[in-house]
Amino acid sequence: MVKQITTYRFSKKFKNQYQAMPIEIKQAFNEKLALFFVDMLHPSLRVKKIKGTVDRWEGSVTMKYRFTFHFEGEAIVFRAIGTHDILLREA
């Protein structure tokens, strides 16, 4: 069983990108975030390490939209949210 997440924060970049998202993507992310906090390895999140990085991970909001994060000790930092091409800038 995966440890439940209790400490997290959103980067300034993430906050700005989130504010620019369509309302339906914000709603979808909020639902996925609730699931992430319960079970970050739930299959619908499709969490995996970003290839070519040391400590960056991605999760799916929808088939088109992703979010990225990394671990800072016991905390998770949500780095970016956007269409699949955000992963190119994370590598």
C-alpha positions in Angstrom: 0.0 0.0 0.0 1.2 3.5 -0.8 1.7 6.0 2.0 -1.0 8.7 2.1 0.2 12.1 1.1 -0.2 14.8 3.8 2.2 17.5 2.8 2.2 19.2 -0.5 2.5 22.6 -2.2 1.9 24.1 -5.7 4.7 26.0 -7.4 4.0 29.5 -8.7 4.3 28.2 -12.2 1.6 25.6 -11.5 -0.7 28.1 -9.9 -0.5 30.4 -12.9 -1.0 27.5 -15.4 -3.9 26.2 -13.4 -5.7 29.6 -13.4 -5.4 29.6 -17.2 -7.0 26.2 -17.6 -10.5 25.8 -18.9 -13.1 25.2 -16.1 -13.7 21.6 -17.1 -9.9 20.8 -16.8 -9.8 22.5 -13.4 -12.7 20.4 -12.3 -11.1 17.2 -13.7 -7.8 18.1 -12.0 -9.5 18.7 -8.6 -11.1 15.2 -8.9 -7.8 13.6 -9.8 -6.1 15.5 -7.0 -8.5 14.0 -4.4 -7.8 10.6 -5.8 -4.0 11.3 -5.9 -4.1 12.0 -2.1 -5.8 8.7 -1.4 -3.8 6.5 -3.8 -1.2 8.2 -6.0 -0.8 5.0 -7.9 -4.4 4.6 -8.9 -4.5 3.4 -12.5 -6.6 6.3 -13.8 -3.8 8.7 -12.8 -1.2 7.0 -14.9 1.6 8.2 -12.6 5.1 7.5 -14.0 8.6 9.0 -13.9 9.4 11.4 -16.7 12.1 9.8 -18.9 15.4 11.6 -18.8 14.9 13.2 -15.4 16.2 12.3 -12.0 13.2 13.3 -9.8 10.3 14.4 -11.9 7.0 12.6 -12.3 3.9 13.0 -14.3 0.2 12.2 -13.8 -2.8 12.4 -16.1 -5.7 14.7 -15.7 -7.2 13.6 -19.0 -5.7 12.0 -22.1 -4.6 15.4 -23.2 -3.7 17.2 -20.0 -0.9 16.3 -17.5 0.5 17.5 -14.3 4.1 17.2 -13.1 5.5 16.9 -9.6 8.6 16.0 -7.6 9.3 14.9 -4.1 10.9 17.2 -1.5 11.6 15.0 1.4 8.1 13.8 2.5 6.3 16.6 0.6 5.1 16.7 -3.0 5.6 19.8 -5.1 3.2 20.1 -8.0 5.4 21.8 -10.7 3.3 22.3 -13.9 -0.1 21.5 -15.4 -1.0 21.6 -19.1 -1.3 19.7 -22.3 1.0 16.8 -22.9 3.8 19.0 -24.3 4.6 20.3 -20.8 6.6 17.1 -20.4 9.0 18.3 -23.1 9.9 21.3 -20.9 10.2 19.2 -17.8 13.0 17.0 -19.2 
